[in-house]
Structure formats: C-alpha cells, structure tokens
C-alpha cells in the first residue's frame, strides 16, 4: 500500500527494524509534490523523504528488486527534487563560475560539469551539475540545500547583471545497463549516439518538452529527462514506462547500495556541514591550483594547509557475510572510536549485494583515516560493532 495522499504522505522516518508505528507528515503548501508524484504512488512507492522542500520517493517496498532492476535492466526514478537554479543575463557565465569551485572554462552550450560549491569559509555547501544552456544561461542542478538563496545573495553582493530563479524543470532519471536501448527507442539512434557523457540537448517526445542529458546518480549508465512543463509529468512517466517494458524497466529510487559500491558522494549525508570539498573526496573537481577565482578559494587553501583534516573514507564492517540485520544500517551518524578515543563518525552503512558485505562511509580525523584502521561504533540496535577503513574492494570516493 502506498502513502495516503488524500491528506497525508506516509513517510518512513524511523528505522525499519524498530517495532513502532510509522509517523505521518501532512502534505501541505510548504512541501511540494513533484509532477511525477501521483505516478510514483500508483507504482507502489512505500517511503519518501523531503529533499529541497519536495517529497521524493526512497523505496517501493523491495530493496533487493530495486537494486537488481538498476544493475541488470532499467530503473525509473522521480528525482524532480533535484531542483534547478537558473542564472541568466550578461553576467551569467561569470557568476556561475564564481559560485562553482571548479573551472568552467571551455564549457559551451550543450555541455555540463560536476562543480562543487564553497561558502566564504571554504566549506562544501552543494555539489551541483553546472549545465550550460547558452552563453548567457546556466542551470545548477542542485543537491539538498538552499542554493537558490545563496546564488541570489552572491549575485546581489557582486552586483551581477543576472536573473536567478527556479525554473519549471523536473528531472526524471532513467538508469541501468539497458538505458541506452530505451534511449534509442525513445529518441532514435542518431540522438543517443551523439550524446556524450554530460552532454545535453533540447528534445520533445509526443509534444512533451525536455532537456535530455546523459547523466545520473549511478554508475550503471543512463539519462536524466529534464521535463520543462510540469503539467506533463504523468504523461512522461507513462510514456517512458510503456517504452521500457521490453527492457525490464521498473520504478526505483536513488540507490544507496549501488552508489556506495560505486563511490558516489551523497551531499549532506556522507559528511557534516563543516566539511570542505577536498575532505569530501572532490579534489579532482575543485580547481584550487588554477588561476580561476571562486567563492571561498583562499579559505579553502588555508583549510587544506591545516594539519587537522577529516576525510571521508570507505569502511567494511566486521560481520557475517549475510544479508541480515546483524548490523543495522545507520539511520543517523554514529560516533567512531579507536581505543576509546573519538576520531569521527560513521555516516552511512548499507548491505552491498555486489560485494556480499556490509559497507559504509565514515568521516575520520587523520591519521585514523588510513587504510587498515579498525574503528568501533554502536549500531542502531545498541550493539558495539567494528569496521575497517579500506580503499578496497569498492574504491575511493569518486563522482560522475
């Protein structure tokens, strides 16, 4: 049974293993539903989170089936909560560069780059995809934070000749190893063959306008359909579902097991709010050594030069290799200790089907971030568990 949408959305805000009633959060004007909301409910969405002030599905009742759809066929995700900040005007390129800590030089219309953002103190405040629609028009496809307010404030601070607003744009993600087959069915061979990674173009399907981008929060391949007419969400969902039936499509959500196995960062979940992009493993996407100026650059350099660093690292739990509740997934960060000394937090834990192990991410103070370090924590059931810092077998933090 899906959420009660007439007056309430049933949201899983507690750990599944706790024998408690599930609280309900009222649907109201302060929290928006996406253009695909009704479709996700009809498809059996069983849990939601609130992301950028919008309900976003987090599960359809069978986590293993959703993982297998994503890694073997195709999963369709409502990620409309991945809102866009549009920057348009004569100073759009300069402002977009200033708020992004990665160089955007050479990025032309139809291209995109992963571009972390810093505040004035060098802290990571978002990790959007910067998309160039035209030489004076950009989108920042944002994670969960008030990036719209931040960009408006910086624009005002700098006197930039731009408009900054949230456009009517709602992404629908098509992810999985058979996504290209579906893309060819929907858009034709020529369009898909010409669409390189992080390339995008304006397209239509049955008079439904969108921007098609080869992107998505998985390592399985796929696309994001940036719907630009919110009134046609149900129509687009149904069209993609019908065309994808041949390829084993099914509903899904951004998948934490797959993304941790693949080394993708979850902004705000894998780190605390005082983390900088380098600690978050995003050094390759931060142009600190270049002559490009960006907000917080000097402060970030000072942080990097500091002796106190708290990187995000991979951990593998010392537990039986069984998909059971021997270790409960962390619903909140838990303290990590070494020989009784607090050295950081375990931020995320999940069963990794591909690795047949409990894996996770921790944020640890150097030198306790070194591979081979054993840490202790208390799991969701109140038991002491141990984990080992490792860069294998699922690699260091990286992102698409």
Backbone torsions as a table, in degrees:
resi	resn	phi	psi	omega
1	UNK	NA	133.2	-179.5
2	UNK	-82.6	-176.2	-179.6
3	UNK	-67.2	152.9	177.6
4	UNK	-80.3	101.8	-169.3
5	UNK	-90.6	-8.8	-178.7
6	UNK	-65.9	-38.1	178.5
7	UNK	-140.6	-18.2	-177.2
8	UNK	-139.0	150.8	167.9
9	UNK	-106.9	127.8	176.4
10	UNK	-81.4	114.7	-175.2
11	UNK	-116.8	132.5	177.4
12	UNK	-78.3	99.7	-179.3
13	UNK	-113.0	18.8	175.1
14	UNK	-139.2	167.3	-178.9
15	UNK	-71.0	139.1	-173.8
16	UNK	-62.7	-26.0	-176.4
17	UNK	-83.0	-10.8	178.6
18	UNK	-79.0	131.8	-177.5
19	UNK	-85.7	69.1	-177.8
20	UNK	-129.6	159.0	173.1
21	UNK	-69.8	146.0	179.3
22	UNK	-83.5	123.9	177.4
23	UNK	-65.6	162.5	177.3
24	UNK	-121.0	142.4	178.4
25	UNK	-116.8	127.5	-175.8
26	UNK	-67.0	140.1	170.9
27	UNK	-83.0	126.0	179.8
28	UNK	-148.5	-176.6	-174.0
29	UNK	-68.2	-21.8	-177.8
30	UNK	-77.2	-23.0	176.8
31	UNK	-118.3	121.4	-173.2
32	UNK	-91.2	153.0	168.3
33	UNK	-97.8	154.1	-177.7
34	UNK	-86.6	166.9	175.6
35	UNK	-61.8	-16.6	-177.9
36	UNK	-104.1	6.2	-172.1
37	UNK	-58.4	-51.0	-178.9
38	UNK	-60.1	-36.7	179.2
39	UNK	-66.9	-39.2	179.6
40	UNK	-67.6	-37.1	177.7
41	UNK	-65.2	-45.1	178.1
42	UNK	-62.1	-30.7	-179.6
43	UNK	-80.2	-6.1	175.0
44	UNK	103.8	21.1	178.0
45	UNK	-54.9	129.5	-175.3
46	UNK	-112.1	-13.7	178.9
47	UNK	-150.0	150.0	-179.6
48	UNK	-135.2	160.3	166.2
49	UNK	-124.1	171.0	174.8
50	UNK	-107.5	123.2	-171.0
51	UNK	-139.6	121.3	-175.7
52	UNK	52.0	40.4	177.3
53	UNK	69.0	26.3	-176.2
54	UNK	-141.1	145.6	174.0
55	UNK	-71.4	129.8	177.3
56	UNK	-129.4	128.5	179.6
57	UNK	-62.2	144.0	175.8
58	UNK	-123.9	-1.9	178.4
59	UNK	-176.5	156.8	178.6
60	UNK	-123.4	23.4	170.4
61	UNK	93.6	-9.1	-179.8
62	UNK	-144.5	88.7	-173.6
63	UNK	-60.9	-37.9	-178.4
64	UNK	-66.6	-42.0	179.1
65	UNK	-64.4	-37.4	179.2
66	UNK	-67.3	-39.6	176.8
67	UNK	-62.4	-44.1	-178.8
68	UNK	-67.3	-37.2	175.9
69	UNK	-60.7	-43.1	-177.5
70	UNK	-67.4	-40.3	-173.2
71	UNK	-92.9	-11.1	-178.6
72	UNK	-120.1	-29.4	-176.8
73	UNK	-132.1	-109.6	179.7
74	UNK	-145.1	136.5	172.3
75	UNK	-115.9	139.8	178.6
76	UNK	-108.3	120.9	-174.6
77	UNK	-114.7	133.3	166.7
78	UNK	-83.8	101.9	177.2
79	UNK	-118.4	35.7	177.9
80	UNK	-61.4	-22.1	177.6
81	UNK	-68.1	-12.4	171.5
82	UNK	-76.5	79.2	-171.8
83	UNK	-73.5	163.3	179.8
84	UNK	-110.3	139.4	168.1
85	UNK	-106.4	115.2	179.3
86	UNK	-94.2	133.0	178.0
87	UNK	-122.9	117.2	-174.8
88	UNK	-138.2	140.2	178.6
89	UNK	138.8	177.2	-175.7
90	UNK	-57.5	-32.0	-177.7
91	UNK	-101.4	17.0	-174.9
92	UNK	-61.4	-44.9	-177.7
93	UNK	-64.1	-43.8	-178.2
94	UNK	-66.5	-42.1	-179.3
95	UNK	-68.1	-43.2	179.2
96	UNK	-59.9	-42.2	176.9
97	UNK	-61.8	-42.5	-175.4
98	UNK	-65.8	-36.2	-178.5
99	UNK	-83.8	-7.8	178.5
100	UNK	-107.0	133.4	-177.8
101	UNK	-84.0	3.5	176.2
102	UNK	-112.8	142.6	178.2
103	UNK	-62.9	132.4	176.5
104	UNK	-107.9	12.8	179.7
105	UNK	-58.6	137.3	176.9
106	UNK	82.3	-3.9	179.0
107	UNK	-79.0	121.7	-176.4
108	UNK	-110.4	173.7	179.1
109	UNK	-56.4	134.6	-178.8
110	UNK	92.9	5.7	179.9
111	UNK	-122.0	161.1	179.8
112	UNK	-144.2	158.1	175.5
113	UNK	-143.6	143.2	171.1
114	UNK	-71.5	124.3	-168.1
115	UNK	-143.6	92.1	178.3
116	UNK	-57.7	154.2	179.1
117	UNK	-119.5	140.8	176.9
118	UNK	-115.6	153.3	168.0
119	UNK	-88.5	-172.7	-175.6
120	UNK	-66.7	-18.9	179.2
121	UNK	-96.6	8.7	177.1
122	UNK	81.4	9.4	179.2
123	UNK	-82.4	145.3	177.6
124	UNK	-71.1	121.7	-178.9
125	UNK	-117.4	-7.8	173.4
126	UNK	-175.6	160.4	176.7
127	UNK	-135.1	69.5	-174.5
128	UNK	-78.1	168.2	163.0
129	UNK	-93.2	121.2	176.0
130	UNK	-89.5	122.3	-177.0
131	UNK	-117.4	127.5	178.0
132	UNK	-93.8	111.2	176.8
133	UNK	-87.8	-32.1	178.2
134	UNK	-162.2	173.5	-175.9
135	UNK	-68.5	-13.3	176.4
136	UNK	-125.6	24.4	-177.5
137	UNK	-148.5	123.5	-177.6
138	UNK	-134.1	152.1	166.9
139	UNK	-115.9	140.6	164.6
140	UNK	-108.4	113.0	-178.9
141	UNK	-89.7	102.9	-159.4
142	UNK	-98.8	156.3	167.3
143	UNK	-82.4	-169.7	-170.6
144	UNK	-81.3	91.3	171.7
145	UNK	-168.5	169.7	-176.3
146	UNK	-82.5	57.2	-177.2
147	UNK	-65.9	-31.0	178.4
148	UNK	-59.6	-46.5	-179.8
149	UNK	-65.5	-38.8	-179.9
150	UNK	-63.2	-48.0	-177.7
151	UNK	-65.2	-39.4	176.3
152	UNK	-61.3	-42.1	-178.9
153	UNK	-65.2	-43.9	179.8
154	UNK	-65.9	-38.6	177.5
155	UNK	-60.5	-43.1	178.1
156	UNK	-67.0	-41.3	179.4
157	UNK	-59.6	-37.0	-176.8
158	UNK	-95.3	-4.1	-178.4
159	UNK	65.0	33.9	-176.0
160	UNK	-71.8	139.1	178.4
161	UNK	-86.6	80.5	-177.5
162	UNK	-147.8	163.6	164.2
163	UNK	-110.6	137.5	179.5
164	UNK	-126.4	120.8	-175.6
165	UNK	-157.2	169.3	175.1
166	UNK	-97.1	114.6	-178.8
167	UNK	-80.5	170.2	174.8
168	UNK	-79.8	81.4	-177.4
169	UNK	-138.1	126.0	-176.1
170	UNK	-136.6	108.7	-178.1
171	UNK	-73.5	142.0	171.0
172	UNK	-123.7	119.7	-173.5
173	UNK	-95.7	135.4	174.5
174	UNK	-115.3	106.3	-171.5
175	UNK	-126.6	139.2	176.7
176	UNK	143.9	163.7	-176.0
177	UNK	-65.3	-16.5	178.4
178	UNK	-104.1	13.3	-178.4
179	UNK	-62.0	-36.7	179.0
180	UNK	-63.4	-37.3	178.1
181	UNK	-61.9	-43.6	178.1
182	UNK	-67.0	-40.0	178.9
183	UNK	-59.4	-39.3	178.1
184	UNK	-67.4	-37.3	178.2
185	UNK	-64.5	-38.7	-176.5
186	UNK	-82.5	-44.1	-168.2
187	UNK	-114.0	-11.2	-180.0
188	UNK	95.8	154.1	-177.2
189	UNK	-60.8	-41.7	-174.5
190	UNK	-62.4	-43.6	-179.0
191	UNK	-64.6	-47.3	-175.4
192	UNK	-68.8	-40.7	-179.8
193	UNK	-64.6	-30.3	-177.7
194	UNK	-85.8	-8.0	-173.6
195	UNK	-95.0	97.9	178.2
196	UNK	-76.0	174.4	-179.4
197	UNK	-62.5	130.7	-176.2
198	UNK	62.2	22.8	168.5
199	UNK	-94.6	150.7	178.9
200	UNK	-145.1	158.3	178.5
201	UNK	-155.3	155.6	177.9
202	UNK	-80.4	130.9	-179.7
203	UNK	-140.9	171.6	173.1
204	UNK	-136.1	145.9	171.9
205	UNK	-129.1	116.5	-178.6
206	UNK	48.7	46.3	179.7
207	UNK	65.9	18.7	173.6
208	UNK	-97.2	115.7	-175.9
209	UNK	-84.1	141.7	179.3
210	UNK	-161.7	167.2	167.9
211	UNK	-108.8	122.0	-179.5
212	UNK	-94.3	124.7	-178.4
213	UNK	-130.1	135.8	174.6
214	UNK	-83.1	94.5	-174.4
215	UNK	-163.4	-179.4	177.9
216	UNK	145.3	156.3	-172.7
217	UNK	-91.2	55.4	173.2
218	UNK	-155.1	167.4	175.2
219	UNK	-102.4	17.1	-177.3
220	UNK	-91.9	-7.0	-177.8
221	UNK	88.5	156.5	177.6
222	UNK	147.2	-159.9	-172.1
223	UNK	-140.4	162.3	166.6
224	UNK	-122.5	129.8	178.1
225	UNK	-100.5	103.2	-177.0
226	UNK	-84.5	88.3	-179.4
227	UNK	-61.4	128.6	-178.3
228	UNK	-110.5	16.5	172.5
229	UNK	-142.2	96.1	-174.3
230	UNK	-60.2	-16.3	179.5
231	UNK	-74.6	-9.3	-174.4
232	UNK	-112.6	25.7	-178.4
233	UNK	-64.3	-47.4	-179.9
234	UNK	-64.1	-39.8	179.5
235	UNK	-61.5	-43.4	-179.3
236	UNK	-68.2	-44.6	178.3
237	UNK	-55.9	-49.5	-177.4
238	UNK	-63.5	-39.3	-179.5
239	UNK	-63.1	-46.7	-178.4
240	UNK	-67.0	-41.7	179.2
241	UNK	-61.3	-42.9	-179.0
242	UNK	-65.4	-44.4	-179.2
243	UNK	-69.2	-28.6	-176.4
244	UNK	-87.2	-4.5	-176.9
245	UNK	-57.1	-41.0	179.5
246	UNK	-60.5	-27.8	-174.0
247	UNK	-102.5	13.4	175.7
248	UNK	76.7	32.1	-178.7
249	UNK	-70.5	152.8	174.2
250	UNK	-161.7	164.7	-178.6
251	UNK	-71.1	151.0	177.6
252	UNK	-160.5	-173.0	-179.6
253	UNK	-144.2	163.6	173.2
254	UNK	-48.5	123.1	-164.7
255	UNK	-103.9	115.8	-175.2
256	UNK	-71.4	-32.8	178.0
257	UNK	-63.7	-49.8	-178.3
258	UNK	-65.7	-39.7	-174.2
259	UNK	-74.1	-31.1	176.2
260	UNK	-73.5	-40.6	173.6
261	UNK	-57.5	-35.2	-176.9
262	UNK	-91.0	-10.3	177.4
263	UNK	81.4	39.7	178.4
264	UNK	-100.9	134.6	-178.3
265	UNK	-77.3	137.7	170.2
266	UNK	-106.7	104.6	-176.9
267	UNK	-58.2	131.7	176.4
268	UNK	84.7	-19.9	177.5
269	UNK	-97.7	-38.6	-174.1
270	UNK	-88.8	0.4	-175.7
271	UNK	-156.0	164.6	175.5
272	UNK	-89.5	179.6	-172.1
273	UNK	-81.4	-0.3	177.5
274	UNK	-105.3	16.6	-176.8
275	UNK	-86.7	142.3	175.2
276	UNK	-101.4	167.7	-175.7
277	UNK	-61.2	-31.0	-178.7
278	UNK	-70.8	-42.8	175.9
279	UNK	-61.6	-32.0	179.9
280	UNK	-79.1	2.2	177.9
281	UNK	83.5	18.9	-174.5
282	UNK	-107.1	25.4	-179.0
283	UNK	-58.9	-35.0	-179.5
284	UNK	-68.2	-16.3	-177.7
285	UNK	-113.1	18.8	-179.6
286	UNK	-126.8	118.8	-172.1
287	UNK	-90.3	56.8	-176.7
288	UNK	-69.1	-34.0	-176.2
289	UNK	-85.9	-2.8	-177.7
290	UNK	-90.6	177.8	176.3
291	UNK	-91.3	7.3	177.8
292	UNK	-72.4	129.5	177.5
293	UNK	-89.6	137.4	175.0
294	UNK	-147.8	160.8	-177.2
295	UNK	-59.9	128.5	176.3
296	UNK	83.3	9.3	-173.4
297	UNK	-62.2	-49.3	-178.4
298	UNK	-65.1	-40.0	178.9
299	UNK	-65.5	-37.8	177.8
300	UNK	-64.6	-41.9	178.7
301	UNK	-62.0	-39.5	178.8
302	UNK	-64.3	-37.5	177.9
303	UNK	-65.7	-43.6	-179.6
304	UNK	-62.3	-35.1	-179.7
305	UNK	-75.9	-11.0	-179.5
306	UNK	-71.8	152.7	178.4
307	UNK	-80.3	-14.7	-179.1
308	UNK	-96.6	109.6	179.7
309	UNK	-127.9	146.8	-176.3
310	UNK	-133.0	73.0	-176.6
311	UNK	-70.3	158.0	169.9
312	UNK	-86.7	132.5	-178.1
313	UNK	-131.9	158.5	174.2
314	UNK	-81.0	144.9	175.3
315	UNK	-135.0	148.8	173.0
316	UNK	-121.1	129.1	-177.0
317	UNK	-79.3	143.6	175.8
318	UNK	-84.5	87.7	-175.2
319	UNK	-149.3	162.2	176.3
320	UNK	-58.5	142.5	180.0
321	UNK	-79.0	70.9	-179.9
322	UNK	-141.4	139.0	-179.0
323	UNK	-80.1	71.9	-179.4
324	UNK	-124.9	-167.2	177.1
325	UNK	-102.5	31.7	177.9
326	UNK	-59.7	-37.9	169.9
327	UNK	-121.3	124.5	-177.9
328	UNK	-83.4	132.9	176.5
329	UNK	-57.3	138.9	-177.6
330	UNK	-72.0	120.0	174.9
331	UNK	-86.0	-18.8	174.8
332	UNK	-139.9	157.4	176.3
333	UNK	-58.4	143.9	178.2
334	UNK	-123.4	148.7	-176.9
335	UNK	-65.3	136.2	176.0
336	UNK	-109.1	133.0	-177.2
337	UNK	-129.8	153.8	171.8
338	UNK	-129.2	117.9	-178.3
339	UNK	52.5	40.9	177.3
340	UNK	83.1	-5.9	179.3
341	UNK	-96.2	127.9	178.2
342	UNK	-70.6	124.0	-176.5
343	UNK	-122.9	2.8	179.6
344	UNK	153.6	-149.9	-176.0
345	UNK	-138.7	145.4	162.3
346	UNK	-84.9	119.6	-173.4
347	UNK	-93.2	-36.6	-172.7
348	UNK	-148.1	140.2	172.4
349	UNK	-142.9	148.5	-175.6
350	UNK	-162.2	156.2	171.8
351	UNK	-78.3	126.7	177.8
352	UNK	-98.3	100.2	-176.7
353	UNK	-59.0	-39.8	-177.9
354	UNK	-67.3	-32.7	-176.9
355	UNK	-95.6	-9.2	-179.4
356	UNK	54.5	47.7	-176.4
357	UNK	-158.4	158.3	169.2
358	UNK	-82.8	125.2	-176.9
359	UNK	-129.3	167.9	178.8
360	UNK	-172.8	-170.4	179.0
361	UNK	-130.7	140.3	177.0
362	UNK	-131.0	152.2	173.4
363	UNK	-111.6	113.0	-170.1
364	UNK	-126.4	142.7	177.3
365	UNK	-73.1	133.8	174.9
366	UNK	-62.3	142.1	8.9
367	UNK	-93.8	13.8	-175.9
368	UNK	-78.7	3.9	175.4
369	UNK	-87.5	-0.6	-175.2
370	UNK	-69.7	138.6	176.3
371	UNK	-53.8	137.6	-179.1
372	UNK	98.8	-14.4	178.2
373	UNK	-67.1	133.1	176.4
374	UNK	-98.7	128.1	178.6
375	UNK	-118.5	157.1	176.9
376	UNK	-119.8	149.6	177.1
377	UNK	-154.1	175.0	177.4
378	UNK	-113.9	123.6	-174.7
379	UNK	-81.2	-176.4	-176.2
380	UNK	-64.5	-18.3	178.3
381	UNK	-96.1	5.7	177.5
382	UNK	84.5	15.0	-178.9
383	UNK	-103.8	147.4	176.5
384	UNK	-76.4	129.4	178.3
385	UNK	-126.7	158.0	178.3
386	UNK	-119.9	152.1	178.2
387	UNK	-145.9	156.5	-178.6
388	UNK	-118.2	132.2	175.6
389	UNK	-69.1	132.1	-176.8
390	UNK	-151.0	149.3	169.1
391	UNK	-101.6	1.1	179.3
392	UNK	-131.3	150.7	4.6
393	UNK	-93.1	1.1	-173.4
394	UNK	-104.8	15.2	166.5
395	UNK	81.1	171.6	177.2
396	UNK	-81.7	164.8	-179.6
397	UNK	-60.5	130.9	177.1
398	UNK	-150.6	168.3	-177.8
399	UNK	-148.0	153.8	175.6
400	UNK	-77.5	NA	NA
